[in-house]
Amino acid sequence: MFALAEPWSTGGPGPWILLVPVLWALAVFGVVTLLRRTVRRHGGPGRPPYGPRAAARAEVPSPLAVLGRRFASGEIDEEEYWRRLSVLEEHFGAGPKGGTA
């Protein structure tokens, strides 16, 4: 310990005594920042989520919506629509509400 205090020649700890409080302050700041970012990303109480993952989830339409859009625009005929709808019902277990199946 003498080597650290030698420049001041008083036998005190020198400037190294400030190291521990600075490290604690950095640790607290890091934890608070991490928690704030995590709460904001996942929405928190009463807030919708935001960020790249939330935007990606909002932009991806469901397979049933895509199928309905393609049928409505005339890309597929009625027979193809019903055939694909039955496949989607097998995989996802849900069909259109009030259907004629």
N, C-alpha and C positions, 0 to 999 in steps of 0.2 A: 504494500500500500504506500510505502514511502516513495516509490518511483512516481506514482501519480501526483503526489503533492509537492514534489521537489521544486517545480518552478515557482511556487508561492512561498516556499520556505517557512510556512507557519504550521505545518503538520496537519492541516485540514484536508478534507477530501477533494478540494478543487472543483473544477466545473463538472466533474463526473457525477456529482450529486443531482444534477438536473436531468440526467439521462433517464432515470426510472420514472419520474413524473411525466416526462415527454412521451415515453413509450406507453404509459397507461392512457394518456390523453389520445394518442394515435389509435390504440386498441378500442377505446370507447367510441371514438369517431367512426372507426371502420364498422363496428357492430351496428351502430345506429344507422349508418348509411346503407348497409346491407339489408337491414330490416325494413327500412323505408322503401327501398327499391322492390323488395319482394312483395310487400303489401300492395304497392301501387300496381305491380304487374298482374297480380291475381285479383285485383278489384278492391279488396278491402271491404269493410262494412258499408253497404249502400253505394258502392261505386262500381261501374262496369270495368272489366279488365281492359288493358291496353297493351300495346307493344307488338312485336312482330308475330308472336304466336297467336294472339287474339285476332289480329288482322287477317292472318291466314285462315283461321277457323271461320271468320265471318264471310270470307270471299268464296269458300268452297260450297257449291250447292249440293244438295242431296242427290243420290242416284235417281230417285223417283222424280225429282224436279227436272233433272236433265232429260229423262225419258219423256216426261210430259211436254217439255219445251220442244223436243225434236218431233214429237207427234203433231203438236200444234202448228209447227212451222212447215210440216209436210215432208220432212226428211225421211220419215218412215211411215209405212202404211198401217192400217188398223191391225192387221194380222201380226205384223212384226211387233207392234206395240204390246199386244196381249201376250205374245210369246215371251218377250223380254220382261214384262211385268211379272209373269209367273216365276221366272228365274229369280228376279229380285225379291219376290215374296219368300221364296225358298231360302235365300241367303240372309235376308234381313228380318223376315217374319212379320212384315207389316205391308199392307197394301193400301190402296186409296180408301178413304172413308166413304161408306155408302155404296160400294161397288156392287156389280151384278154377279160376282163369283158365287 
